[in-house]
Amino acid sequence: MRMRLLRRSLLVALAAATVTATGGCQSEPEGVVGVVVIDGDPRLVTPGTRPLTSSEAVLIDNVAQGLVSFDARGQIEPGLAETWNVSDDGLSYIFRLANGDWPDGRKITAEQVARMLRKMIAPPDSDRLDDAFGAVEDIVAMTDRVLEIRLKEPRPHLLQLLAQPEMGLVREEQGTGPFTIDRANSRDGTVRLTREVALPDEEQTEREQLNLSGAKAQEAIRAFVSGTADLVLGGTFADLPYVPRDTLSRGALQFDPASGLFGLIPARDGGPMANPEVRQLLSAAIDREAFIAALAVPGLVPRATVLEPGLANIPDPVPPDWATTPTVDRQPALKAAAERLFENEDKTPVIRVALPPGPGSDVLFERLSQDWGGLGIDVKRVGIDETADLRLVDEVAPSAAASWFLRHFRCGAAKICAEQVDEKLDGARNAAILAQRTAFLSEASRQIDSLQLFIPIAAPIRWSLVSQRISGFAGNRFAIHTLTGLERQLNRTGE
């Protein structure tokens, strides 16, 4: 397979073609775009040293790109690499770097980039891409501008992984673009970002400017409603009920078609969760439709399997038999099962669920309390870091690979696991033929579902608030949003 993308300059020119300019006049921006992430203050940190916060990920993604990037719709586009080729056997990715300099004026070289990438993917990993680069054999510089990533087995989704914020390149607290940090105009937790964009004639440039800051959900929403923020990012199910939907303009609240895991995982290897029948009972008892209806997320559907439909190179999962039966019709059999499972208990069984703060978590807890309470179970809510029987997993997948979903349940990563699942995952990792890898992953997913190592609920919920000023925004499965080309440019000629 051969892949070759257009050079960065051409892409910039095409993107800039949406800017209206007539009579030789250059259109002017309306002012500095305000972007708020529901999180703390954005800081430029070195990826790979610890998990990134939401605001750190947004900042790094826009000032410290990796070899490739995501566009607004989640498609791969050039980053530091202007072109790349993939070998026919899928074992070699060769990247040609665009001419570029670090902010201090020193030239960016392939050897520097290769050394940084090797360090970032070397174990022990400390972020959500843990173990995702296990198929990488080596990263080598071939010339000053060309580097190669060599794989032990084909990985069709390598580019999606390389486009993640965790793979952004930071050197001596300096990034690689496309934005630069204007430190003179950054203050009080707000980071001013700037970049020069070539206009279609390539003889003039236009400056994009934005202020990036972090805030708690209610504060960020107030800033948007008052007009002091043009874009709010980082919303999750936990803070969604804060959004005043009735007072927002049409289209202001936008949801990502996010892919990933949203559900409950055992938080300890003892107690009620040690019994797979109890885990199966709890999963079957959840009224997922009612939970989704309470949050009113368009397009969100219930999920009862660890894998979601539509993942690449693997058949869609088969839901359990009970999934097609309305929850109310399942209740008699579920109550009978609960009586059998807890008949020897001296007191009412208690299940502690660790959830993050926020009104969305209140909705989920009320749902679990009603559904499991009807089975004679006492449901207690605890903080996300407190001792619990179950804890919430709410993570967006970094690629369309099924393996990312399944690796969460390896022994060593999960409190309750199964050796046979690990054996299948090891087989998939070492499989040189795609059909063999698919077979191993399919069997691992069936075993995870059969043993109920995970209690799925739905896909992750990610939302943003987008003002009418913003035209370059789109939802995508990765819930990663570039800040380039956000503003709707106005024609200043009066036409």
LINNORJO-V97778 format. One record per residue. N is the residue number from 1. PSI is psi in radians with two decimals (999 if undefined). Layout:
((N	PSI) (N	PSI))
This chain:
((1	2.39) (2	2.40) (3	2.30) (4	2.22) (5	2.71) (6	2.71) (7	2.69) (8	-0.68) (9	-0.66) (10	-0.74) (11	-0.71) (12	-0.71) (13	-0.72) (14	-0.73) (15	-0.67) (16	-0.19) (17	-0.28) (18	-0.19) (19	2.21) (20	2.16) (21	2.19) (22	2.77) (23	0.41) (24	0.04) (25	2.41) (26	2.27) (27	2.57) (28	2.51) (29	2.71) (30	-0.23) (31	-2.98) (32	2.19) (33	2.36) (34	2.10) (35	2.21) (36	2.27) (37	2.35) (38	1.62) (39	-2.95) (40	-3.00) (41	2.43) (42	2.38) (43	2.54) (44	1.86) (45	2.91) (46	2.05) (47	2.63) (48	-0.22) (49	-0.43) (50	2.90) (51	2.47) (52	2.48) (53	2.94) (54	-0.78) (55	-0.61) (56	-0.71) (57	-0.74) (58	-0.76) (59	-0.85) (60	-0.73) (61	-0.45) (62	-0.27) (63	-0.07) (64	1.05) (65	2.76) (66	-2.70) (67	-0.70) (68	2.92) (69	2.98) (70	2.46) (71	-3.03) (72	-0.55) (73	0.15) (74	0.29) (75	2.61) (76	2.35) (77	2.92) (78	2.54) (79	-1.96) (80	-0.55) (81	2.23) (82	-0.47) (83	2.83) (84	2.73) (85	2.50) (86	2.29) (87	2.78) (88	-0.57) (89	-0.02) (90	0.21) (91	-0.07) (92	2.20) (93	2.05) (94	2.15) (95	2.35) (96	2.11) (97	2.51) (98	2.67) (99	2.24) (100	2.81) (101	2.68) (102	2.80) (103	-0.40) (104	0.05) (105	-0.19) (106	2.55) (107	2.43) (108	2.17) (109	2.75) (110	-0.61) (111	-0.72) (112	-0.84) (113	-0.77) (114	-0.73) (115	-0.72) (116	-0.72) (117	-0.71) (118	-0.72) (119	-0.66) (120	-0.56) (121	-0.03) (122	2.43) (123	2.75) (124	2.37) (125	2.72) (126	0.50) (127	-3.01) (128	-0.15) (129	0.24) (130	2.13) (131	0.04) (132	-0.37) (133	0.49) (134	-0.37) (135	-0.10) (136	2.18) (137	-0.73) (138	2.77) (139	2.06) (140	2.55) (141	2.23) (142	-0.64) (143	-3.03) (144	-0.44) (145	0.05) (146	2.30) (147	2.76) (148	2.37) (149	2.08) (150	2.33) (151	2.64) (152	-0.56) (153	2.67) (154	2.46) (155	1.63) (156	-0.35) (157	0.36) (158	-0.70) (159	-0.64) (160	-0.64) (161	-0.73) (162	-0.35) (163	-0.07) (164	2.64) (165	-0.54) (166	-0.26) (167	0.24) (168	2.55) (169	2.01) (170	2.22) (171	2.05) (172	0.82) (173	0.50) (174	2.47) (175	-3.05) (176	0.22) (177	-3.04) (178	-0.41) (179	2.75) (180	2.72) (181	2.12) (182	1.59) (183	-0.48) (184	-0.50) (185	0.28) (186	2.28) (187	2.74) (188	0.77) (189	0.00) (190	2.24) (191	2.16) (192	2.17) (193	2.43) (194	2.68) (195	2.66) (196	2.26) (197	2.23) (198	2.33) (199	2.90) (200	-0.57) (201	-0.09) (202	0.19) (203	-0.27) (204	2.75) (205	2.80) (206	2.44) (207	2.20) (208	2.33) (209	2.47) (210	2.68) (211	2.17) (212	2.20) (213	2.99) (214	2.67) (215	2.78) (216	2.76) (217	-0.88) (218	-0.65) (219	-0.73) (220	-0.72) (221	-0.73) (222	-0.69) (223	-0.65) (224	-0.81) (225	-0.63) (226	-0.19) (227	0.06) (228	-0.20) (229	2.36) (230	-0.37) (231	2.27) (232	2.22) (233	2.84) (234	0.23) (235	2.49) (236	-3.13) (237	-0.56) (238	-0.59) (239	0.04) (240	-0.72) (241	-0.27) (242	-0.41) (243	2.17) (244	1.38) (245	-0.64) (246	-0.41) (247	-0.11) (248	2.63) (249	2.76) (250	2.30) (251	-0.05) (252	-0.71) (253	2.05) (254	2.43) (255	2.48) (256	2.47) (257	1.09) (258	2.53) (259	2.49) (260	-2.71) (261	2.25) (262	1.89) (263	-2.86) (264	2.43) (265	2.47) (266	2.36) (267	-0.13) (268	2.80) (269	0.06) (270	-3.00) (271	-2.88) (272	-0.54) (273	-0.21) (274	-0.31) (275	2.03) (276	-0.49) (277	-0.61) (278	-0.75) (279	-0.71) (280	-0.69) (281	-0.82) (282	-0.71) (283	-0.80) (284	-0.40) (285	-0.24) (286	2.25) (287	1.47) (288	-0.65) (289	-0.70) (290	-0.67) (291	-0.79) (292	-0.71) (293	-0.63) (294	-0.56) (295	-0.28) (296	0.99) (297	2.01) (298	2.34) (299	-0.14) (300	2.33) (301	2.69) (302	2.68) (303	2.37) (304	0.20) (305	2.72) (306	-0.64) (307	2.65) (308	2.75) (309	2.67) (310	0.09) (311	2.68) (312	2.47) (313	0.54) (314	2.45) (315	2.66) (316	2.49) (317	2.69) (318	2.03) (319	2.75) (320	2.78) (321	-0.66) (322	-0.30) (323	-0.40) (324	-0.02) (325	2.26) (326	2.53) (327	-0.73) (328	-0.57) (329	-0.29) (330	-0.30) (331	-0.82) (332	-0.79) (333	-0.63) (334	-0.70) (335	-0.69) (336	-0.72) (337	-0.70) (338	-0.73) (339	-0.69) (340	-0.76) (341	-0.55) (342	0.30) (343	-0.43) (344	0.08) (345	2.38) (346	-0.37) (347	2.99) (348	2.24) (349	2.47) (350	2.33) (351	2.14) (352	2.23) (353	2.17) (354	2.10) (355	2.64) (356	2.87) (357	2.81) (358	2.69) (359	-0.47) (360	-0.64) (361	-0.58) (362	-0.75) (363	-0.77) (364	-0.75) (365	-0.72) (366	-0.66) (367	-0.83) (368	-0.70) (369	-0.72) (370	-0.79) (371	-0.76) (372	-0.52) (373	-0.55) (374	-0.22) (375	0.12) (376	0.38) (377	2.37) (378	2.02) (379	2.16) (380	2.43) (381	2.36) (382	2.92) (383	2.79) (384	-0.42) (385	0.13) (386	2.87) (387	2.25) (388	2.91) (389	-0.61) (390	2.55) (391	2.67) (392	2.37) (393	2.17) (394	1.50) (395	2.43) (396	2.34) (397	2.40) (398	-0.14) (399	3.06) (400	0.30) (401	2.31) (402	-0.49) (403	-0.59) (404	-0.74) (405	-0.75) (406	-0.50) (407	-0.31) (408	-0.32) (409	0.34) (410	2.65) (411	2.33) (412	-0.53) (413	-0.56) (414	2.58) (415	-0.64) (416	2.19) (417	-3.07) (418	2.30) (419	-0.60) (420	-0.50) (421	-0.76) (422	-0.68) (423	-0.72) (424	-0.67) (425	-0.65) (426	-0.71) (427	-0.70) (428	-0.70) (429	-0.61) (430	-0.03) (431	2.23) (432	-0.27) (433	2.32) (434	-0.70) (435	-0.65) (436	-0.76) (437	-0.76) (438	-0.74) (439	-0.76) (440	-0.79) (441	-0.67) (442	-0.75) (443	-0.69) (444	-0.72) (445	-0.69) (446	-0.69) (447	-0.68) (448	-0.75) (449	-0.72) (450	-0.71) (451	-0.07) (452	0.91) (453	-0.22) (454	2.44) (455	1.64) (456	2.70) (457	-0.90) (458	-2.94) (459	2.78) (460	2.55) (461	2.13) (462	2.26) (463	2.77) (464	2.77) (465	2.20) (466	2.12) (467	2.90) (468	-0.28) (469	-0.45) (470	2.17) (471	-0.30) (472	0.50) (473	2.46) (474	2.58) (475	2.67) (476	2.88) (477	-0.33) (478	-0.17) (479	0.62) (480	2.25) (481	1.98) (482	2.57) (483	0.11) (484	2.45) (485	0.55) (486	-0.72) (487	2.41) (488	1.97) (489	2.40) (490	2.44) (491	2.00) (492	0.07) (493	-0.10) (494	0.01) (495	999))
